[in-house]
Amino acid sequence: MRREIDLLIENVMILPVVPKGSVIKNGFIAISDGRIKDFGRMEERPNFNAEEVLNGKGMCALPGLINTHTHAPMTLLRGIGDALPLNKWLEEAIWPREAKLTAEDIYWGTMLACLEMIRSGTTCFVDMYLEEDAVARAVLDSGLRAFLSYGMIDLGSEDKREKELRITEGFVRRWHGAGEGRIRCMIAPHATYTCSKELLLASKALADEMNLMLNIHLSETKSEVKKVKELTGMRPVEYLESLRFLSPNVLAAHCVWLSDEEMKILAKRGVSVSHCPSSNAKLGSGIAPVKELISEGVNVSIGTDGCASNDDLDMFEEMRLTCFLQRARLLDPTAIRALDVIEMATINAARAIGMEDEIGSIERGKRADIILVSLKAPRLVPLNDLVSNLVFSSSGNDISTVIVDGKILMKERKVLSMDEEEVLKEASSRSKP
């Protein structure tokens, strides 16, 4: 008896991520109604009647990568403000240009980001920005999955605070659950140094009321820690702890400058961290203590940050750099393993956004967010160690096929979910040099 399915991938190597370290050398994946119906070794494959069949010979299937910190429309600011410290970079190079961005600029900047992410194997991303409705429209059109949030800043102004909260609540009510669940919303107070105590508390209350996650920048630079300590008498994590802000629904980006006690607090409260190695390195912010965070029991994922501080969205680069920087920082080649960073970009990231039961690994019943990586490039031959090759040798350019919710967004390097030439043309015309 033949079983009806939508899509069958056959003759493919599979890195399911769960169970840890398992590899299927020649396998199949059956997809139906947007979910993984079955997978396993080819010799054990049941009879399927598939609407479409993909031959995965010479490729590896793994869960789509999850970028847990982006500012997607900042593709339009790629290359702006190099060699500036974070405060000058924001105040002199970035914020004045962002003030000139229209909703349509933001839509096309996000479409460019989505195109880049599809081409490099990211199937889900976490975003914080302005005019987030335009970001949501782009995500809807691109076919990707995303957690979106409007970045709130009040700088102590009560009028500004009330306006920011109104914008956030309206955005959530319009978009949470859109695109058949591909779009979900978060509450995002920008940072401890740009948000008043009242805004932080109101954000926490709103997230609890609407059962949403919180998205915040935290302890990115030394100067930020100094400023918060001058304002509150406490370091940033200690300050948030005093407000009872920290909990498992908090995703904190960067976390570069942490004390030992702050790492213990993050672990105790179940906070997840988004490590952004390229951005932190480019801006000279420092290297986050990823090894120590993991040792304390903190769930660490990986983000690219925005294109203005990276300057790309290739998660393969971030995985490699995460490994290299920790080993160099600690003078220890065992500090972070290749498999560790694969997990950070997949199942750990899914856990960070509360989606570990839905995405982040290839398991029966999970959403079919899957990428196929070509193993034919010279830099990936010979294949002595699959995981090592994926992390240390491959790049986003090796992605052949991208599937989200069972739908093929890119097949054999051809993007199907958008007009690539139109996106490149529009984004180029809207850049802000």
Phi, psi and omega in degrees: 000131181266138182263133182279128175220167180274319187215135177236125172255125183231163179057040185240142170286140184234127170249092187286344182077317174241126359293154184305125174080000182284146178221134172254116188288325179216102188225187178224156173226124179253129185238133178213136179053039175080003183235161177281110182279321182198156172201163180161199181281145183303321183292346179253010185292130174290171174281125179238146169252095187261139176294325178218142180237131175249131176271114184263019181300133180079014181229162175240131175264132173216165179301145176303143181286147183240116181267109189269009173203111176219164165230081195307315184295349181288003168305327181292344181251016181304129177087001182274137169073038179293152175065034174241143173292161189307313184296315178291322179301315179291309189286327185258327186256321190263301186303319178299324179285323178297327180297339181268354183286132175268170178300321179291324174302313182295322177300310183287329174296321177290321177300321177296318178298316179297319177299314180297320181291318177301313183295337182249013169092011175271129181250346180214140177217156177254127186234146171224124180196189176264165178045051187292344174300321179292324176296316181298320179299319181293318178299316179303316183287331185279334183093357179283170174255143182205151170250116191246146180209142175274123183283113184267132176224128177240340179049036176086359182272123180295318179298315179297319181299312181297322178295315181299318180293322177297317179299315181297312182297319178297318179298315180299315183294330179282326195240342184296120180092001181291165180063040181056038176091357180292333179254125174232155186248157177229164175259129191228087165290127191304307183191168181291337182265353178246354182238137178289164174305319182296321179290321178298316179293320179293324178296315178300315181296319181293319178297318179294318181296320184263004179057050182239166177272159176255140183234120186213146170280140185212125174050052182282321184229162176298319182294327176297314180299316179298317182295314181295322180294323177294324183281325189241345185082004182225158171288159187307312181294319178298320179297312179296325177296321180294335179270359184058037182277328190279136180194175180297348179267015179256129171248115184252122181273141174086280179051052182277315187252088183239142171278166177301320181294322179295323177296322178295322178296314180301318179294316181298322183272357177074023180288139174262148182245139171254110181274128184239077189297316183295314180298313180297325179286315183297318182275001179067028183281333181128187180238121182295147180280065186299315180303314181293321177300314179297319180298328178282347180101013178281137176281115183249129175243187184230139175227161178267337194069188182282161183294342178286343181236025183233295016242033176219181185241027184276108182290339175294321176297319181294321178298312181299314183293324176304313179297308185297315184294320179293320179294319180291318181299320185260359183053043187217109181291352178258003187303310178226130180265162179302317181296327178301315184284331172300317179294321178301323184273358182231271187290323176297319179295319177299320178294323182296333180250015177071027184241018185296341177274354185243323184219180175098351177202161176265101180220151179301133178092345179282161176300142182275075172255099191223143174237150175247123180256125177288133180257017188265350181295145180308323183289350179255009181243134000279165182265069180288327180213110185302309185296317178299316179297318181298318184278317189262343185242331187273169175216174178301337180292347180271359179286127180262313188222140180231131182233130176230128182056032179081358180259135181279115178268331176218134180230120180051046176074003177260117180285127185256343188268358178202164176273102187299317181296321179296317180299314181296319180295310182296316181296320179298321182286344183251011180294158184237073182291000000 
